[in-house]
Amino acid sequence: MTGPPAFDPGRPWRLHPRVALREEPFGALAYHYDNRRLVFLKAPRLVELLRALERFETAGEAVAAVVDPGARSGYEQALSRLAAAQVIDVR
């Protein structure tokens, strides 16, 4: 059995189809129905980025469009952790 793919900003990503987002004042809760993992998304901009992933050819393009240039590295690190938690997956 293999784990989730490693995050690569040059690939197309999406919010995993088995993940539900519930928006909260701090950002959102992400619940994965298969692995029953609950993830706290502590930034509304991160929630916006997750919702935007499917509109772009790559995750890097989505980050560039949604996130301020100085914060891009941090958001790509967050996407990497979300890929490991299976909140996002490759399209």
Salt bridges, closest charged atoms under 4 A:
GLU23 OE2 - ARG51 NH2 3.16
GLU24 OE2 - ARG22 NE 2.63
ASP34 OD1 - ARG18 NE 2.98
GLU48 OE1 - ARG45 NE 3.42
ASP89 OD1 - ARG14 NE 2.73
